[in-house]
Amino acid sequence: MVPVALSIAMARWQVDVPVDAPPIVATELAATLLQGAITTGVAVLCVHLYARYRRPWFGWFAVAWGVYVARLLCILSFLLSGQRVWLYWHQVTTGWTALALLWAALVFLRQPRARPAYLLLALFPLLWSYIAIYVLDHFLWAALPAVLFLSGATAWTGWVFWRHHRITGSMGAKLLAVSFALWGLHHLDYPFLRAQGAWTPWGYYLDISFELLVAAGLVLLVLDDLGRGVQALSALSGDLQRRTSDTQPLDVLLSRPLALPGVRGTAMYIFDPAAPDAARVEADGEEEQPADALDRVLEAAREPRPPVIAAGTTTLQGRVLRGAGVCESWVGSDLQPDVRAALTRMRVSRRPQVVAAAGEQPFVAVLPVGAGAHLVGALIMAGDIRNPFTALDDDFLLALGQQVGAALDQWSLDRQLADRTRALEQLSARMLRQHEEERRRLSRELHDETAQVFSAVKMQLEALRGALTSEAAPRLDRLLALVDTGIASIRQVTSDLRPTLLDDLGLRPALHSLVTDFTERSGVRATFSAPATLPVLSGDADLALFRGLQESLSNVVRHADATLVEVAVQVDAERLTLTVTDNGRGFPTLRGGRLRDTDHRMGLTGMRERLLAAGGKLHIANRAPGAEVLIHVPLSTAAIRSR
């Protein structure tokens, strides 16, 4: 950062070099003006980054380059006036520029607190520049401490960015680290080369190159963080969408940020104004589960007037639902005062907060998580760097919190829908069982009472045959035929209400009998094939298969206009499959061959409900020619035995 003309001016008392050589002065004036224009552009870039992202390190970078511009103005003033005071302020601003760049890097990485020792570093350029210019007569002793100070501060700046690169893998930080390291080495050649005029005007051009590299590193740093942020949002969205029914969204939510560079722990904190920080205890004495607590908070947030915290309120009620990484131990324990204060500020301002914590990790970031327009909690991330997205603005972090809140709200609604669906399925299964119990009762009453009455009537009529005249015998025969018809009708009704073969002989004979009876009654040829032994199924599954075959054969008679029906039973390691195919017209279709909606058909709906209650599935399709009905029932763990 020390120009050639100033180096000659400082060395004029030891070496015989003409100071006022016009070519040198003209060359240095042009180079200084070029560097001043470029440095001003870099300062404007940093001002723009600060205005855009409101990050303090961009502000300090702008200050550093502003001081650098002031240093170049001192160079111009000295070249034009030759007054030693401008040489003094040139040396001072050179040191302050290096310190400002170092401070910007430290704020970027750690946000250090101001200490008295830092003031001594700022006073060093003031004191030593005075000694070097106005007191010392030996050039090497005057220049060496300033050069070492300048080179050390610049190399320290490069080391700070290299450390950030090692944590995050940022290519922008790597470029900044290499640029400042080379710039620091470049300062060391001052006593040997630039002081002798060997770098005119190439020393300026090297400084300009380093400035451009630093500017490129800052821009690349922002682009790296933007890309990392978009990648994190996309990955989190994909994880939440790909989650299975067994996956808890809190696990996905907390595990994904752990993959971000520098993040060592995550935690989900929910606000609960109606309850203390301790976990709520239910009536049976069991602790409220995290999923239930999250559902309760999200449901309260969907109320028209959810409880809110007033500005200035310091009481924070809530708890950590779940943690991961270094934050796993936060569940059930008191949070650090700094973290609680950040949560309170975030709840009032609804903006992300970053604090320097005193725990295992140096920094904690608190992101608001909302359900709709209401704030329900916070995503806490603890790590080695100031926040996981170093260069991003708060709006990007807000987007992350909003996505998390929307995902949690959607998961809560899905969970409630699944609970209600499960309740409806249980209600449907209960109604089907009650229906079957009622059918069984009616079948038993018809068989045991009504059929017995008809049998007794028939016996009484037979007993009257000997007492009747020959003219009355035909009338008696007609009465007996009517009684036989009634008895047969009752037997058919009882068989339809509750298949006695299924209870008495088992599934395979009952299915075979149903196919045989179908052929006899309808005249449609039907075949039946099944293994000699079928696995043991639950009573609901047996009955669902029987009713499914019964309804399928009934549909063939009513709608298919078929001449052949094939019924087959297949068994594999996981399920039993009943297939019913015919050569009829098939199911009605729409344009394009897609089947019409069959949900309104009561028979198929009943089949689906029965199979769903038994854990099975129904699949229908058209074949060439005819239709196919597939009924799948999962096998139980019971041993396979012959029926």
C-alpha positions as CSV (number, residue, x, y, z in Angstrom):
1,M,0.0,0.0,0.0
2,V,3.1,2.3,0.1
3,P,3.6,4.1,-3.2
4,V,7.0,4.5,-4.8
5,A,7.3,8.3,-4.7
6,L,6.6,8.3,-1.0
7,S,9.1,5.5,-0.4
8,I,11.7,7.6,-2.2
9,A,10.7,10.6,-0.2
10,M,11.1,8.7,3.1
11,A,14.5,7.3,1.9
12,R,15.8,10.6,0.6
13,W,17.9,11.1,3.7
14,Q,19.8,7.8,3.1
15,V,19.9,7.4,-0.7
16,D,20.6,9.9,-3.3
17,V,17.5,9.6,-5.5
18,P,15.9,12.6,-7.2
19,V,12.5,13.3,-5.7
20,D,11.2,15.7,-8.2
21,A,11.9,13.8,-11.4
22,P,9.0,14.8,-13.6
23,P,8.5,11.4,-15.3
24,I,8.2,9.7,-12.0
25,V,5.8,12.2,-10.6
26,A,3.7,12.2,-13.7
27,T,3.6,8.4,-13.7
28,E,2.7,8.2,-10.1
29,L,0.0,10.9,-10.5
30,A,-1.7,8.9,-13.2
31,A,-1.4,5.6,-11.3
32,T,-2.8,7.2,-8.2
33,L,-5.8,8.7,-10.0
34,L,-6.5,5.3,-11.6
35,Q,-6.3,3.5,-8.2
36,G,-8.4,6.2,-6.6
37,A,-11.2,5.7,-9.2
38,I,-11.1,1.9,-8.7
39,T,-11.0,2.1,-4.9
40,T,-14.0,4.5,-5.0
41,G,-15.9,2.0,-7.1
42,V,-15.1,-0.8,-4.6
43,A,-16.2,1.5,-1.7
44,V,-19.5,2.2,-3.5
45,L,-19.9,-1.6,-4.0
46,C,-19.6,-2.2,-0.3
47,V,-22.0,0.7,0.5
48,H,-24.5,-0.9,-1.9
49,L,-24.1,-4.3,-0.2
50,Y,-24.6,-2.7,3.2
51,A,-27.7,-0.9,2.0
52,R,-29.1,-4.1,0.5
53,Y,-28.3,-6.6,3.3
54,R,-27.8,-4.4,6.3
55,R,-24.9,-6.5,7.5
56,P,-22.4,-4.6,9.7
57,W,-19.3,-6.1,8.0
58,F,-20.3,-4.6,4.7
59,G,-20.4,-1.2,6.4
60,W,-16.9,-1.7,7.9
61,F,-15.6,-2.7,4.4
62,A,-17.1,0.5,3.1
63,V,-15.4,2.4,5.9
64,A,-12.1,0.7,5.1
65,W,-12.2,1.5,1.4
66,G,-13.2,5.1,2.3
67,V,-10.1,5.4,4.4
68,Y,-8.1,4.0,1.5
69,V,-9.5,6.7,-0.7
70,A,-8.4,9.3,1.9
71,R,-4.9,7.7,1.9
72,L,-4.8,8.1,-1.9
73,L,-5.8,11.8,-1.5
74,C,-2.9,12.2,0.9
75,I,-0.6,10.7,-1.8
76,L,-1.8,13.2,-4.3
77,S,-1.5,16.1,-1.9
78,F,2.1,15.1,-1.1
79,L,3.0,14.7,-4.8
80,L,1.6,18.1,-5.6
81,S,2.9,20.0,-2.5
82,G,5.8,18.0,-1.2
83,Q,4.8,18.9,2.4
84,R,5.8,16.3,4.9
85,V,2.5,16.5,6.8
86,W,0.8,14.7,3.9
87,L,3.4,12.0,4.1
88,Y,2.6,11.6,7.8
89,W,-1.2,11.3,7.2
90,H,-0.5,8.9,4.3
91,Q,1.3,6.5,6.7
92,V,-1.5,6.9,9.3
93,T,-4.3,6.2,6.9
94,T,-2.4,3.2,5.4
95,G,-2.3,1.6,8.9
96,W,-5.9,2.5,9.6
97,T,-7.0,1.0,6.3
98,A,-5.3,-2.3,7.2
99,L,-7.0,-2.2,10.7
100,A,-10.4,-1.4,9.2
101,L,-10.1,-4.3,6.8
102,L,-9.1,-6.6,9.6
103,W,-12.0,-5.4,11.8
104,A,-14.5,-5.9,9.0
105,A,-13.2,-9.5,8.6
106,L,-13.5,-10.1,12.4
107,V,-17.0,-8.7,12.5
108,F,-17.8,-10.9,9.5
109,L,-16.7,-14.0,11.4
110,R,-17.2,-13.4,15.1
111,Q,-18.7,-9.9,15.9
112,P,-16.0,-9.2,18.5
113,R,-16.7,-6.7,21.3
114,A,-14.7,-3.5,21.5
115,R,-11.8,-3.7,23.9
116,P,-9.2,-1.1,25.1
117,A,-6.4,-3.1,23.5
118,Y,-8.0,-2.4,20.1
119,L,-7.6,1.3,20.7
120,L,-3.8,0.8,21.2
121,L,-3.7,-0.8,17.7
122,A,-5.5,2.2,16.3
123,L,-3.0,4.5,18.0
124,F,0.1,2.7,16.6
125,P,-0.1,4.2,13.1
126,L,-0.4,7.7,14.7
127,L,2.6,7.3,17.0
128,W,4.9,5.3,14.8
129,S,4.3,7.4,11.7
130,Y,5.4,10.5,13.6
131,I,8.5,8.7,14.9
132,A,9.4,7.3,11.5
133,I,9.0,10.6,9.6
134,Y,10.0,13.3,12.2
135,V,12.4,11.5,14.6
136,L,14.3,8.6,13.1
137,D,17.0,9.1,10.5
138,H,17.7,5.4,9.7
139,F,15.4,4.3,6.8
140,L,15.3,0.6,7.7
141,W,14.4,1.1,11.3
142,A,11.7,3.7,10.3
143,A,10.1,1.5,7.6
144,L,10.4,-2.1,9.1
145,P,8.0,-1.8,12.0
146,A,5.3,-0.1,9.8
147,V,5.8,-2.7,7.1
148,L,5.5,-5.6,9.6
149,F,2.5,-4.0,11.1
150,L,0.8,-3.6,7.8
151,S,1.7,-7.0,6.5
152,G,0.7,-8.7,9.7
153,A,-2.8,-7.0,9.8
154,T,-3.4,-7.9,6.1
155,A,-2.2,-11.5,6.6
156,W,-4.5,-11.8,9.7
157,T,-7.4,-10.6,7.6
158,G,-6.6,-13.4,5.1
159,W,-6.5,-15.9,7.9
160,V,-9.9,-14.9,9.2
161,F,-11.5,-15.5,5.8
162,W,-9.5,-18.8,5.4
163,R,-11.0,-19.9,8.7
164,H,-14.5,-19.1,7.4
165,H,-13.7,-21.1,4.3
166,R,-12.7,-24.1,6.3
167,I,-16.0,-23.9,8.2
168,T,-18.3,-23.3,5.3
169,G,-16.4,-24.2,2.1
170,S,-17.2,-20.8,0.6
171,M,-15.2,-20.1,-2.6
172,G,-15.7,-16.4,-2.0
173,A,-14.0,-16.6,1.4
174,K,-11.2,-18.7,-0.1
175,L,-10.6,-16.0,-2.8
176,L,-10.6,-13.3,-0.1
177,A,-8.2,-15.3,2.0
178,V,-5.7,-15.9,-0.8
179,S,-6.0,-12.2,-2.0
180,F,-5.2,-10.8,1.5
181,A,-2.4,-13.3,2.1
182,L,-0.7,-12.4,-1.2
183,W,-1.3,-8.7,-0.5
184,G,0.4,-9.1,2.9
185,L,3.4,-10.8,1.3
186,H,3.5,-8.0,-1.2
187,H,3.9,-5.4,1.6
188,L,7.1,-7.1,2.7
189,D,9.0,-6.1,-0.5
190,Y,8.7,-2.4,0.5
191,P,12.1,-2.0,2.2
192,F,13.9,-3.8,-0.6
193,L,12.2,-3.0,-3.9
194,R,9.6,-0.2,-3.7
195,A,11.8,2.0,-1.6
196,Q,14.4,1.9,-4.4
197,G,11.9,2.8,-7.1
198,A,11.9,-0.6,-8.7
199,W,8.0,-0.9,-8.7
200,T,7.2,2.3,-10.5
201,P,4.3,2.2,-11.4
202,W,3.8,-1.6,-11.1
203,G,3.3,-1.4,-7.4
204,Y,0.1,0.6,-8.0
205,Y,-1.1,-2.0,-10.5
206,L,-0.5,-4.8,-8.1
207,D,-2.5,-3.0,-5.4
208,I,-5.3,-2.4,-7.9
209,S,-5.3,-6.1,-8.8
210,F,-5.6,-7.0,-5.1
211,E,-8.5,-4.6,-4.7
212,L,-10.3,-6.1,-7.6
213,L,-9.7,-9.6,-6.3
214,V,-11.1,-8.5,-2.9
215,A,-14.2,-7.0,-4.6
216,A,-14.7,-10.1,-6.6
217,G,-14.3,-12.2,-3.4
218,L,-17.1,-10.2,-1.7
219,V,-19.4,-10.6,-4.6
220,L,-18.7,-14.3,-4.9
221,L,-19.2,-14.6,-1.1
222,V,-22.7,-13.2,-1.5
223,L,-23.5,-15.4,-4.5
224,D,-22.2,-18.5,-2.5
225,D,-24.5,-17.7,0.4
226,L,-27.4,-17.0,-1.9
227,G,-26.9,-20.3,-3.6
228,R,-26.5,-22.1,-0.3
229,G,-29.7,-20.5,1.0
230,V,-31.7,-21.5,-2.1
231,Q,-30.3,-25.0,-1.9
232,A,-31.2,-25.3,1.8
233,L,-34.8,-24.0,1.1
234,S,-35.2,-26.4,-1.8
235,A,-33.8,-29.4,0.1
236,L,-36.0,-28.7,3.1
237,S,-39.1,-28.3,1.0
238,G,-38.2,-31.6,-0.8
239,D,-37.6,-33.4,2.5
240,L,-41.0,-32.3,3.9
241,Q,-42.8,-33.3,0.8
242,R,-41.1,-36.7,0.6
243,R,-41.7,-37.5,4.2
244,T,-43.5,-40.8,5.0
245,S,-46.3,-41.3,7.4
246,D,-43.8,-42.5,10.0
247,T,-41.6,-39.5,9.7
248,Q,-42.0,-36.7,12.2
249,P,-41.7,-33.3,10.5
250,L,-39.8,-32.0,13.5
251,D,-37.1,-34.6,12.8
252,V,-36.9,-33.5,9.2
253,L,-37.0,-29.8,10.1
254,L,-34.2,-30.1,12.6
255,S,-31.9,-32.5,10.7
256,R,-31.8,-30.5,7.4
257,P,-30.2,-27.3,8.9
258,L,-27.5,-29.5,10.5
259,A,-26.2,-30.0,7.0
260,L,-25.5,-26.3,6.6
261,P,-21.9,-25.2,7.1
262,G,-21.2,-24.1,10.6
263,V,-24.5,-25.2,12.1
264,R,-23.9,-27.6,15.0
265,G,-27.4,-27.8,16.6
266,T,-31.0,-26.9,16.0
267,A,-34.1,-26.7,18.2
268,M,-37.8,-26.0,17.8
269,Y,-39.2,-23.6,20.4
270,I,-43.0,-22.9,20.6
271,F,-44.7,-20.1,22.4
272,D,-47.4,-21.1,24.8
273,P,-48.9,-18.1,26.6
274,A,-51.5,-20.3,28.3
275,A,-48.9,-22.6,29.9
276,P,-45.6,-22.4,31.8
277,D,-42.3,-23.3,30.3
278,A,-42.5,-26.7,31.8
279,A,-44.0,-29.4,29.7
280,R,-47.8,-29.7,30.2
281,V,-49.0,-32.7,32.1
282,E,-52.2,-34.4,31.0
283,A,-54.9,-35.7,33.3
284,D,-53.4,-39.2,33.4
285,G,-50.1,-37.9,34.6
286,E,-48.2,-38.5,31.3
287,E,-46.2,-35.7,29.7
288,E,-47.7,-34.1,26.7
289,Q,-46.0,-35.3,23.5
290,P,-44.2,-32.8,21.2
291,A,-46.6,-33.6,18.3
292,D,-49.6,-33.0,20.5
293,A,-48.2,-29.8,21.9
294,L,-47.4,-28.6,18.4
295,D,-50.9,-29.4,17.2
296,R,-52.4,-27.5,20.2
297,V,-50.3,-24.4,19.4
298,L,-51.0,-24.5,15.7
299,E,-54.7,-24.9,16.3
300,A,-54.7,-22.0,18.7
301,A,-52.9,-19.9,16.0
302,R,-55.7,-20.6,13.6
303,E,-58.2,-19.1,16.0
304,P,-59.6,-15.6,15.1
305,R,-57.8,-14.0,18.0
306,P,-54.8,-15.9,19.1
307,P,-53.0,-14.6,22.2
308,V,-50.1,-12.2,21.4
309,I,-47.4,-10.6,23.4
310,A,-47.4,-6.9,23.9
311,A,-44.5,-4.7,23.0
312,G,-42.2,-4.3,25.9
313,T,-43.3,-7.5,27.7
314,T,-40.3,-9.5,29.0
315,T,-42.2,-12.6,30.1
316,L,-41.6,-15.4,27.7
317,Q,-43.7,-18.6,28.1
318,G,-43.0,-21.6,26.0
319,R,-40.6,-24.5,25.7
320,V,-38.2,-26.4,23.5
321,L,-40.2,-29.2,21.8
322,R,-37.2,-31.0,20.3
323,G,-33.6,-30.5,19.7
324,A,-30.8,-32.0,17.5
325,G,-27.1,-31.8,17.6
326,V,-25.7,-29.7,20.5
327,C,-29.2,-28.4,21.2
328,E,-30.6,-31.9,22.0
329,S,-30.0,-31.2,25.7
330,W,-32.1,-28.1,25.6
331,V,-35.3,-30.0,25.9
332,G,-36.7,-29.7,29.4
333,S,-33.9,-27.3,30.5
334,D,-33.7,-23.5,31.0
335,L,-32.4,-21.6,28.0
336,Q,-29.5,-19.2,28.3
337,P,-30.5,-15.6,29.2
338,D,-29.1,-14.3,25.8
339,V,-31.2,-16.9,23.9
340,R,-34.3,-16.0,25.9
341,A,-33.7,-12.3,25.3
342,A,-33.3,-13.0,21.5
343,L,-36.6,-15.0,21.5
344,T,-38.4,-12.1,23.2
345,R,-37.0,-9.6,20.8
346,M,-37.9,-11.8,17.8
347,R,-41.4,-12.3,19.1
348,V,-41.9,-8.5,19.4
349,S,-40.2,-7.6,16.1
350,R,-40.9,-10.8,14.2
351,R,-37.4,-10.4,12.7
352,P,-34.5,-12.9,12.9
353,Q,-32.2,-12.3,15.8
354,V,-28.5,-13.4,16.2
355,V,-26.7,-13.4,19.5
356,A,-23.3,-14.3,20.8
357,A,-24.1,-17.1,23.3
358,A,-21.9,-18.3,26.1
359,G,-22.6,-22.0,25.6
360,E,-20.9,-24.6,23.5
361,Q,-21.5,-22.7,20.3
362,P,-20.4,-19.1,19.9
363,F,-23.5,-18.0,18.0
364,V,-27.3,-18.6,18.1
365,A,-29.7,-17.6,15.4
366,V,-33.4,-17.3,16.1
367,L,-35.8,-17.5,13.1
368,P,-39.5,-16.8,13.5
369,V,-41.8,-19.6,12.6
370,G,-45.5,-18.7,11.8
371,A,-48.7,-20.4,10.9
372,G,-50.3,-18.0,8.4
373,A,-50.2,-14.5,9.9
374,H,-49.6,-15.7,13.4
375,L,-46.3,-16.4,15.1
376,V,-46.2,-19.8,16.9
377,G,-42.5,-20.4,17.6
378,A,-38.9,-20.1,16.6
379,L,-36.3,-22.2,14.8
380,I,-33.1,-21.9,16.8
381,M,-29.8,-22.7,15.1
382,A,-26.5,-22.8,17.0
383,G,-23.2,-22.8,15.2
384,D,-19.6,-21.7,14.7
385,I,-20.4,-18.7,12.5
386,R,-22.6,-15.6,13.0
387,N,-25.5,-17.2,11.2
388,P,-25.8,-20.0,8.7
389,F,-26.3,-17.5,5.8
390,T,-23.6,-15.0,6.4
391,A,-24.3,-12.5,3.6
392,L,-28.0,-12.9,3.3
393,D,-30.6,-10.4,4.3
394,D,-33.3,-11.0,6.9
395,D,-36.0,-11.4,4.3
396,F,-34.3,-14.6,3.2
397,L,-34.2,-16.0,6.7
398,L,-37.8,-15.0,7.1
399,A,-38.7,-17.0,4.0
400,L,-37.0,-20.0,5.7
401,G,-39.1,-19.5,8.8
402,Q,-42.3,-19.1,6.9
403,Q,-41.6,-22.3,4.9
404,V,-41.0,-24.2,8.1
405,G,-44.2,-22.7,9.6
406,A,-46.2,-23.6,6.6
407,A,-44.8,-27.1,6.5
408,L,-45.6,-27.6,10.2
409,D,-49.1,-26.2,9.8
410,Q,-49.7,-28.5,6.8
411,W,-48.4,-31.5,8.7
412,S,-50.7,-30.6,11.6
413,L,-53.7,-30.4,9.3
414,D,-52.6,-33.7,7.6
415,R,-52.3,-35.3,11.0
416,Q,-55.8,-34.2,12.0
417,L,-57.2,-35.3,8.7
418,A,-55.5,-38.7,9.2
419,D,-57.0,-39.0,12.7
420,R,-60.4,-38.2,11.4
421,T,-60.1,-40.5,8.5
422,R,-59.0,-43.3,10.9
423,A,-62.0,-42.5,13.1
424,L,-64.3,-42.7,10.1
425,E,-62.7,-46.0,9.0
426,Q,-63.2,-47.4,12.5
427,L,-66.8,-46.2,12.5
428,S,-67.4,-47.7,9.0
429,A,-65.8,-51.0,10.2
430,R,-68.0,-50.9,13.3
431,M,-71.1,-50.3,11.3
432,L,-70.2,-53.1,8.9
433,R,-69.7,-55.5,11.9
434,Q,-73.0,-54.4,13.4
435,H,-74.6,-54.9,10.0
436,E,-73.2,-58.4,9.8
437,E,-74.4,-59.1,13.3
438,E,-77.9,-57.9,12.4
439,R,-77.9,-60.1,9.3
440,R,-76.7,-63.0,11.3
441,R,-79.5,-62.4,13.9
442,L,-82.1,-62.1,11.1
443,S,-80.8,-65.2,9.5
444,R,-80.9,-67.2,12.7
445,E,-84.5,-66.0,13.5
446,L,-85.7,-66.9,10.0
447,H,-84.0,-70.3,10.1
448,D,-84.9,-71.1,13.7
449,E,-88.4,-69.6,13.9
450,T,-90.0,-68.8,10.5
451,A,-88.6,-71.8,8.7
452,Q,-89.7,-74.1,11.7
453,V,-93.2,-72.6,11.5
454,F,-93.4,-73.4,7.8
455,S,-92.2,-76.9,8.5
456,A,-94.8,-77.4,11.2
457,V,-97.5,-76.1,8.9
458,K,-96.3,-78.6,6.3
459,M,-96.5,-81.4,8.7
460,Q,-100.0,-80.4,9.8
461,L,-101.1,-80.3,6.2
462,E,-99.7,-83.7,5.6
463,A,-101.6,-85.0,8.6
464,L,-104.8,-83.7,7.1
465,R,-104.4,-85.6,3.9
466,G,-106.2,-88.8,5.2
467,A,-109.2,-86.8,6.4
468,L,-109.8,-84.9,3.2
469,T,-111.9,-86.1,0.3
470,S,-110.4,-86.9,-3.1
471,E,-111.7,-83.6,-4.5
472,A,-109.8,-81.6,-1.8
473,A,-106.4,-83.4,-2.5
474,P,-105.3,-81.2,-5.3
475,R,-105.9,-78.1,-3.2
476,L,-103.8,-79.7,-0.4
477,D,-101.0,-80.4,-2.9
478,R,-101.0,-76.7,-4.0
479,L,-100.9,-75.6,-0.3
480,L,-97.9,-77.9,0.3
481,A,-96.2,-76.6,-2.9
482,L,-96.6,-73.0,-1.6
483,V,-95.2,-74.0,1.8
484,D,-92.2,-75.6,0.0
485,T,-91.7,-72.5,-2.0
486,G,-91.8,-70.4,1.2
487,I,-89.3,-72.7,2.9
488,A,-87.0,-72.5,-0.1
489,S,-87.3,-68.7,-0.2
490,I,-86.5,-68.5,3.5
491,R,-83.5,-70.7,3.0
492,Q,-82.3,-68.6,0.1
493,V,-82.7,-65.4,2.2
494,T,-80.9,-66.9,5.2
495,S,-78.1,-68.0,2.9
496,D,-77.8,-64.5,1.4
497,L,-78.0,-62.9,4.9
498,R,-75.3,-65.1,6.3
499,P,-73.5,-67.8,4.4
500,T,-73.7,-70.9,6.6
501,L,-71.1,-72.7,4.5
502,L,-68.5,-70.0,5.4
503,D,-69.1,-70.6,9.1
504,D,-69.4,-74.4,8.8
505,L,-66.9,-75.5,6.2
506,G,-64.6,-72.5,5.6
507,L,-63.6,-70.1,2.9
508,R,-62.7,-72.4,-0.1
509,P,-65.8,-74.5,0.0
510,A,-68.0,-71.4,0.5
511,L,-66.5,-69.7,-2.5
512,H,-66.8,-72.9,-4.6
513,S,-70.4,-73.3,-3.6
514,L,-71.2,-69.7,-4.4
515,V,-69.8,-70.2,-8.0
516,T,-71.7,-73.4,-8.4
517,D,-74.9,-71.9,-7.2
518,F,-74.4,-68.9,-9.5
519,T,-74.2,-71.2,-12.5
520,E,-77.3,-73.1,-11.5
521,R,-79.4,-69.9,-11.0
522,S,-78.1,-67.7,-13.8
523,G,-77.3,-70.2,-16.5
524,V,-73.9,-68.5,-17.1
525,R,-71.0,-70.9,-17.2
526,A,-68.5,-70.3,-14.4
527,T,-65.2,-71.9,-13.5
528,F,-63.4,-71.9,-10.1
529,S,-59.8,-72.6,-9.4
530,A,-58.0,-72.3,-6.1
531,P,-55.2,-74.0,-4.1
532,A,-56.2,-77.1,-2.1
533,T,-55.4,-75.2,1.1
534,L,-56.0,-71.5,1.9
535,P,-54.3,-69.6,4.6
536,V,-56.1,-68.6,7.8
537,L,-57.7,-65.2,7.5
538,S,-59.6,-63.1,10.0
539,G,-63.3,-63.4,10.1
540,D,-63.7,-59.9,8.5
541,A,-61.3,-60.9,5.7
542,D,-63.2,-64.2,5.0
543,L,-66.5,-62.4,4.9
544,A,-65.1,-59.5,2.8
545,L,-63.8,-62.0,0.2
546,F,-67.1,-63.9,0.2
547,R,-69.2,-60.7,-0.2
548,G,-66.8,-59.4,-2.8
549,L,-67.3,-62.5,-5.0
550,Q,-71.0,-62.4,-4.3
551,E,-71.3,-58.8,-5.5
552,S,-69.0,-59.4,-8.5
553,L,-71.2,-62.3,-9.7
554,S,-74.3,-60.3,-9.1
555,N,-72.9,-57.5,-11.3
556,V,-72.1,-60.0,-14.0
557,V,-75.8,-61.1,-14.1
558,R,-77.2,-57.5,-14.0
559,H,-74.8,-55.6,-16.2
560,A,-72.2,-57.7,-18.0
561,D,-74.3,-59.8,-20.5
562,A,-71.5,-62.4,-20.3
563,T,-71.4,-66.1,-21.2
564,L,-68.4,-67.1,-19.2
565,V,-67.0,-66.2,-15.8
566,E,-63.7,-67.3,-14.4
567,V,-63.0,-67.2,-10.7
568,A,-59.4,-67.8,-9.4
569,V,-57.7,-67.6,-6.0
570,Q,-54.0,-67.1,-5.8
571,V,-51.8,-67.0,-2.7
572,D,-48.3,-65.5,-2.3
573,A,-46.1,-64.7,0.6
574,E,-47.9,-61.5,1.5
575,R,-51.5,-61.6,0.3
576,L,-54.4,-63.6,-1.1
577,T,-55.8,-62.5,-4.4
578,L,-59.3,-63.3,-5.7
579,T,-59.7,-62.6,-9.5
580,V,-63.1,-62.5,-11.2
581,T,-63.1,-62.1,-15.0
582,D,-65.8,-62.2,-17.6
583,N,-66.3,-61.9,-21.3
584,G,-69.1,-59.3,-21.2
585,R,-69.3,-55.6,-22.0
586,G,-67.0,-54.4,-19.2
587,F,-67.3,-51.3,-17.0
588,P,-68.6,-48.0,-18.5
589,T,-65.8,-45.8,-19.8
590,L,-65.3,-42.1,-20.7
591,R,-63.6,-40.8,-23.7
592,G,-60.0,-42.0,-23.9
593,G,-60.8,-45.3,-22.3
594,R,-60.8,-44.1,-18.7
595,L,-63.3,-45.8,-16.4
596,R,-66.2,-43.8,-15.1
597,D,-66.4,-42.8,-11.5
598,T,-67.7,-45.9,-9.7
599,D,-67.8,-44.4,-6.2
600,H,-71.6,-43.8,-6.6
601,R,-72.3,-47.5,-7.1
602,M,-73.4,-48.9,-3.8
603,G,-72.2,-52.4,-4.5
604,L,-68.7,-51.5,-5.3
605,T,-68.6,-48.9,-2.5
606,G,-69.7,-51.6,0.0
607,M,-67.0,-53.9,-1.4
608,R,-64.3,-51.2,-0.9
609,E,-65.5,-50.5,2.7
610,R,-65.5,-54.1,3.7
611,L,-62.0,-54.7,2.2
612,L,-60.7,-51.5,3.7
613,A,-61.9,-52.6,7.1
614,A,-60.1,-55.9,6.6
615,G,-56.9,-54.2,5.3
616,G,-57.6,-55.3,1.7
617,K,-57.8,-53.5,-1.6
618,L,-60.2,-53.5,-4.6
619,H,-59.0,-53.0,-8.2
620,I,-61.3,-53.0,-11.3
621,A,-60.3,-52.8,-14.9
622,N,-61.6,-53.6,-18.4
623,R,-60.0,-56.4,-20.4
624,A,-60.5,-57.4,-24.1
625,P,-63.2,-58.6,-23.9
626,G,-65.0,-58.1,-20.6
627,A,-64.0,-56.9,-17.2
628,E,-61.7,-57.9,-14.3
629,V,-62.1,-57.5,-10.6
630,L,-59.1,-58.0,-8.3
631,I,-59.6,-58.4,-4.6
632,H,-56.4,-58.4,-2.4
633,V,-56.4,-59.3,1.2
634,P,-53.1,-59.4,3.3
635,L,-52.2,-62.6,5.0
636,S,-52.1,-62.9,8.7
637,T,-49.1,-64.3,10.6
638,A,-51.1,-67.4,11.5
639,A,-50.0,-70.8,10.2
640,I,-51.4,-72.0,6.9
641,R,-53.8,-74.9,7.4
642,S,-56.3,-76.7,5.3
643,R,-59.9,-75.5,5.5
